[in-house]
Amino acid sequence: MWTRARAHMPHGCAMSTLSYLFSRLLQIIPTFLIVMVIIFLLVRALPGDPAIAMADAKATTEQLEQIRQRLGLDQPLWIQFGIFVKNVFTGNLGDSILMKAPVTQVILERLPASGFLTLYAVLFSLLIAGPLAFVAALNRNTWLDTTIRSAFQVGLSTPVFFISACCCSPFWRRRCAGFPSADMAPPSHNICIICCCPL
């Protein structure tokens, strides 16, 4: 009897895990819809006219109306939201007002640089955090362990935009000329660039 119960335990655990994963996946749907509603309302609450921002300075009233019709801005709000949802699920993210190009194209053009920075940020953090965590584990409950853990907490608590602003400051650029704080270069250009990219 006990053997039979034990034989069924792995199957029951697997079913429980699948049920939990399925329920968590179902929770993504309302969360995603709520996020889309918030984004849609925030964009519509911004001051200004998107048609005027997208048109030329010498655009006529007829041209502005054509842009509004093309974007669906002349439709009721609930129809505009439906168009917004359809465009999101079909991958049509519209055109960038600043870049004057499709948003998808702009994202794809910058995706390699983002992947490059992400990869080297992970490698850079592993090279620093791994050895320090090992040293802290070997010296548990000592001043060295406390110092390392405190440094980790400070690093995790500091906002990323503050660290970026510090790295782009004139103080950093004057004293660390070999570690540029801006621009991209091929990996073979300079090993210093590779090391500073995660920063």
C-alpha positions in Angstrom: 0.0 0.0 0.0 2.8 2.4 1.0 4.8 1.4 -2.0 1.9 2.1 -4.3 1.4 5.5 -2.8 5.1 6.3 -3.2 4.9 5.2 -6.8 2.2 7.8 -7.5 3.9 10.7 -5.7 6.1 11.8 -8.7 3.2 11.9 -11.0 1.1 13.9 -8.6 4.0 16.3 -8.0 4.4 16.7 -11.8 0.7 17.4 -12.2 0.8 19.9 -9.4 3.8 21.7 -10.9 2.1 21.8 -14.3 -1.1 23.2 -12.8 0.9 25.9 -11.0 2.7 26.9 -14.2 -0.6 26.9 -16.1 -2.2 29.2 -13.5 0.8 31.5 -13.5 0.6 31.7 -17.3 -3.1 32.5 -17.2 -2.3 35.4 -14.8 -0.1 37.0 -17.5 -3.2 37.7 -19.7 -5.0 40.1 -17.4 -1.7 41.7 -16.3 -0.8 42.3 -19.9 -4.2 43.8 -20.7 -4.0 46.1 -17.7 -0.5 47.2 -18.7 -1.8 47.9 -22.3 -4.8 49.9 -20.9 -2.5 52.0 -18.7 0.0 52.7 -21.5 -2.9 53.6 -23.9 -4.4 56.0 -21.4 -1.1 57.6 -20.5 -0.2 58.2 -24.2 -3.7 59.7 -24.8 -3.3 62.0 -21.7 -0.1 63.6 -23.0 -0.5 67.1 -24.2 -0.2 68.0 -27.9 -1.5 66.6 -31.2 0.4 63.5 -32.7 -0.6 64.6 -36.2 1.1 68.0 -35.7 4.2 66.3 -34.3 4.4 63.9 -37.3 3.6 66.4 -40.0 5.8 69.0 -41.5 5.8 72.6 -40.2 4.0 73.7 -43.4 1.3 71.0 -43.3 -2.2 72.1 -44.2 -5.3 71.4 -42.3 -6.3 68.7 -44.9 -2.9 67.0 -44.5 -3.3 66.9 -40.7 -6.8 65.4 -41.0 -5.4 62.7 -43.3 -2.8 61.9 -40.7 -5.5 61.7 -38.0 -7.6 59.4 -40.1 -4.6 57.2 -40.9 -3.8 56.9 -37.2 -7.4 56.4 -36.2 -7.4 59.5 -34.0 -10.8 60.6 -35.4 -12.4 57.4 -34.0 -14.0 57.0 -30.5 -11.6 56.1 -27.7 -12.7 52.4 -27.5 -12.1 52.0 -31.2 -8.6 53.6 -30.9 -7.9 51.1 -28.1 -9.0 48.2 -30.3 -6.7 49.5 -33.1 -3.9 49.8 -30.5 -4.3 46.2 -29.3 -4.5 44.8 -32.9 -1.3 46.7 -33.8 0.5 45.3 -30.7 -0.4 41.7 -31.5 0.5 42.1 -35.2 3.9 43.7 -34.5 2.9 47.1 -35.9 4.4 49.5 -33.3 3.9 52.5 -35.5 6.4 55.1 -36.6 8.9 57.0 -34.4 8.2 60.7 -34.3 11.8 61.5 -33.5 13.5 59.0 -35.8 11.0 59.3 -38.7 11.1 55.5 -39.1 9.1 52.4 -38.1 9.6 51.6 -34.4 10.3 47.9 -35.2 13.1 48.9 -37.6 14.6 51.2 -34.9 14.5 48.4 -32.3 16.1 45.9 -34.7 18.8 48.3 -35.6 19.8 48.7 -31.9 19.2 45.1 -30.8 22.8 44.0 -31.5 24.2 46.8 -29.3 21.8 45.9 -26.5 22.7 42.2 -26.8 26.4 43.1 -26.7 26.0 45.2 -23.6 23.8 42.6 -21.9 26.2 39.7 -22.6 29.3 41.6 -21.3 27.4 43.0 -18.3 26.6 39.4 -17.3 30.2 38.3 -17.9 31.6 41.3 -16.1 29.3 40.8 -13.1 30.1 37.1 -12.9 33.9 37.8 -12.9 33.5 40.2 -10.0 30.6 38.7 -8.0 31.6 35.1 -8.3 35.1 35.3 -6.7 33.9 37.8 -4.0 30.9 35.5 -3.1 33.4 32.6 -2.8 35.7 34.6 -0.5 32.7 35.7 1.6 31.5 32.1 1.9 35.0 30.9 3.1 35.1 33.7 5.7 31.5 33.5 7.0 30.5 35.9 9.8 33.8 37.8 9.7 34.5 41.4 8.9 35.4 40.4 5.3 32.1 38.7 4.8 30.3 41.7 6.2 32.2 44.1 4.0 31.5 42.1 0.8 27.8 41.7 1.6 27.5 45.4 2.4 29.2 46.3 -0.9 26.8 44.0 -2.7 23.8 45.6 -1.0 25.0 49.1 -1.9 25.5 48.1 -5.5 22.1 46.5 -5.7 20.3 49.4 -4.0 22.0 52.1 -6.1 19.8 53.1 -9.1 21.2 52.2 -12.4 20.6 55.7 -13.8 22.7 57.2 -11.0 25.6 54.9 -11.7 25.3 55.7 -15.4 25.3 59.5 -14.7 28.4 59.1 -12.5 30.2 57.1 -15.3 29.3 59.8 -17.8 30.5 62.7 -15.6 33.5 64.8 -16.5 35.3 63.4 -13.4 35.1 59.8 -14.8 36.1 60.9 -18.3 39.2 62.8 -17.2 40.6 60.1 -14.9 39.6 57.1 -17.0 40.3 58.1 -20.6 40.9 54.5 -21.5 37.4 53.6 -20.5 35.0 55.6 -22.7 31.6 56.3 -21.2 29.8 56.6 -24.5 29.8 55.5 -28.2 30.1 51.9 -29.5 33.0 50.2 -31.1 33.8 46.8 -32.5 35.0 44.3 -29.8 38.4 44.2 -31.5 38.8 48.0 -31.2 39.9 48.1 -27.6 39.8 45.7 -24.8 39.1 48.6 -22.4 35.8 49.3 -24.2 34.7 45.7 -23.7 35.5 45.9 -20.0 33.7 49.2 -19.5 30.6 48.4 -21.6 28.7 46.8 -18.6 29.2 50.1 -16.7 
